């Protein structure tokens, strides 16, 4: 297929966002760390003084909002999230609506699903239980018998949602399903988790319903030794993945097939991670079967750096720290799992800066519409044209790539090779000596209507147009001399401070042109060209920036 036609097929396809909004109001898994978002720095300076940015420090557990549960959640020797290739997280699948057949504490069965949809071997299966109606951001559900006349959102979402019947996971393994996704707090029945003991009254209600409907006790139906073997050993070793707390446009796909993509932050040390879940259906001009063949043959280039405690953070920001708060062996027989409490500032690893990071009236990451993050774009490989502390220009970019109006633009400087996870790692060079844009670059982006930008080094602007100029005077002297040799002007003449300090943030973010930093991965093996580019970033409502998964699609 012609490359332009390939891009247009994806641009004209029907994209659905199945992701729940992520907020400080999103309830975590009961007993775990709620999301905390704290500004430690503002544009006028906080604590440290001087010119700054709206910098945030966050604390979280990974089982909050839409997230992927990896095998290591239940089996300590299994894969981390970063170990799972994108091909295992994307593929043909089906969204099944069983909401009319389930209720509080009840179970869904393979038969319920197969009565409604065809499930193929190797599918991704998304189950709409209807319990996303209890999501924190959804309208109240009235119940005259409940306190206040409304259902308790968190109890409905985490404790009372239906779960799989005893034979369900065995069936899923036989079907070789890639991922099971659910629109509620857990892909297991809540009474097969530690919530059984944390909320004894809820377990009594679930047990009473079971005895009334099936004349069985919970332990007879789910013997703990068997359940532990199934969920903590057999399923993780088989690689069956779970995606939880889905929502968004899930009702628009009821009992329909789609190409489903689950794109988590590639966390190296942990068992679960936030993700963006999307479903794509064929454009009107293409049959469903042809579209699945098309998607199956497309190559996904993962432009994302691994997310790790080893990842260096920007300047005076906080590094990532991880503390395991639960282990599989430490919580009741058969019901334990690994879980970590994390803390970090956003400006490390591959991340997207949102408008409000530098523009007080701008949108947060979660307020940006999903279609902003995807579209036709270009990778411009200028690595042969730049060197330490040098300046690149629009002319350089246009000499290597066909940049069109409205494109997403990824600039490959070659500096990804100096990142922390490279054999040629040189953190000082990566952080302080990377090239940056010429003074006219921002205006050129506005004229071109660039959608968003990406770069394979630590910042989109030249490091000497940031606080690094003051912190590294020797490097500034070298950069200044290089500028004089290249353009015949010194730094302050070419980059007046009031106009060009952090220019790619302060000049472009009010225009709606944001950017991603620290890209890498498969960017190393690709040259200039046109692609369909997507940023799969969590839907963080209060977040000025956030990590994500960055993917360029190309014809195989």
PyMOL commands that set and color helices and strands:
alter all, ss='L'
color gray80, all
select helices_A, chain A and resi 3-12+71-73+81-83+86-89+99-101+110-114+131-134+147-149+153-158+168-174+190-192+195-198+200-214+218-221+224-238+250-253+288-297+332-335+355-357+365-367+370-373+394-400+415-418+427-432+441-448+463-465+468-471+473-487+491-494+497-500+503-506+509-511+521-525
alter helices_A, ss='H'
color red, helices_A
select strands_A, chain A and resi 14-17+36-41+55-61+67-69+90-97+107-108+124-128+163-164+179-182+241-244+256-264+272-281+298-302+321-326+339-345+351-353+374-381+391-392+408-412+436-437+452-455+514-517+529-537+545-555
alter strands_A, ss='S'
color yellow, strands_A
deselect
rebuild
show_as cartoon
